Amino acid sequence: MKNKFLFLGIAAALFTACESDDTADIVINDNSVVNNTTNNTSGDDTDPDATAVNLSGVYTEDLTLDPAIEYTITGPVLMASGTTLTIPAGMTVRAQPVGVNAYIAIQQGAQINANGTASEPIVLTSNSSNPASGDWGGLVICGRAPINSTADGSTDTATSEVGGLSYGGNTAADNSGTIRYVRIEYAGGAIDGNAELNGLSAYAVGSGTTMDFIQVYEGSDDGFEFFGGTVNASHLVVVNSEDDSIDWTEGFTGTLTDVYVQHGASHDKAFECDGYNTDFSNETGTFSAPNVTNVTVVGADDGSEAIRLRAGTQGIFTNVVVTDFDEAFDLDGDMGDNPTGQGVIDDLLNVIDVTFNNVTTTLKNDTGFTFAESDFISGVGNGTGTDVATWGAGWTVGIN
């Protein structure tokens, strides 16, 4: 999912867009103009004797959840700048199955403190007695790290499609808090099948943020999507995502370390990676360029495609195992604004140490550039992937 609302200059024009190529429309907020917002919902005013509490609205004070209380997300939960949402280890927070109308958003300047453990993970899930993908919207984090859809070094921001939330800026080390040992289930709700959220939507999240040991399970859109930013995320699990499991765009330059993807019956790509948002423009002239290390991708053996790299994306994949796919790597681009192949030639996009199991085509080159497969892939047979059986034990579900 890469659709957004866009505001251009001082005047704001709100609209919804969904393109067939599933790339984003961008709205730019000109931050030379002060936009004042009034929040009408205060912080935690929970009845001290309550045993069940509904959560929704804009929280302008810190919100700390109580393990003795059953919480239900009934609408958007928006943490305002300067606040912190704290979820203790071992808690389960449920959301009403109202699709994209229920989600948790950590806005720019706010933080989340969701610090679970392997024995006491935090679970964000559906409140349905028969849960299904897309029951709710998932977790949204908005930071102030750079995106390439705004001018280099500017404080202008883009705006998310769902919720109209601002993200982006020039603070690479921005800190949106800690998400650790968290499982997000049955998320990815949509509006009319167009405006969608993911399991975890990371909008311009900075490197000061901790994202470690996180699973997205049975989501209807992407598992993790990184809209620019510099966050270094590790120990990520995606099981049965119906769209892409890992997605990046808008100049994402963080790291992804120890990633396990497992396809179910309904799925798209394991990775779908864009250098920039092709529905807008590449204002900085730079491209996404993360380092991705220790990756295991298990397909459904149905002739699908594992990793699509396009729109000029760069990135170094190291220690990869790809199992049960028709195509392992599909590179798309051209010799103009989408020079994915140039990244290969310049050693800015390649795969080091990879093992293919039951893969028909290891590389499909649709970039317009000519290069040998060995220019892109080296160390075939040397990949061992990630040891999810060890680090995923006790807190993940659904792994074969």
Buried (B, 14 or more C-beta within 10 A) or exposed (E): BBBBBBBEEEEBEEEBBBEEEBBBBBBBBBBEEEEEEEBEBEBBEBEEEEEEBBBBBBBBBBBEBBEEEBBBBBBBBBBBBEBBBBBBBBBBBBBBBBBBBBBBBBBBBBBBBBBBBBEBBBBBBBBBEEBEBBBBBBBBBBBBBBBBBBEEEBBBBBBBBBBBBBBBBBBBEBBBBBBBBBBBBBBBBBBEEEBBBBBBBBBBBBBBBBBBBBBBBBBBBBBBBBBBBBBBBBBBBBBBBBBBBBBBBBBBBBBBBBBBBBBEEEBBBBBBBBBBBBBBEBBBEBBBBBBBBBBBBBBBEEEBBBBBBBBBBBBBBBBBBBBBBBBBBBBBBBEEBBBBBBBBBEEBBBBBBBBBEEBEEBBBBBBBBEBEEEBBBEBBEEBEBBEBEEBBEEBBBBBE
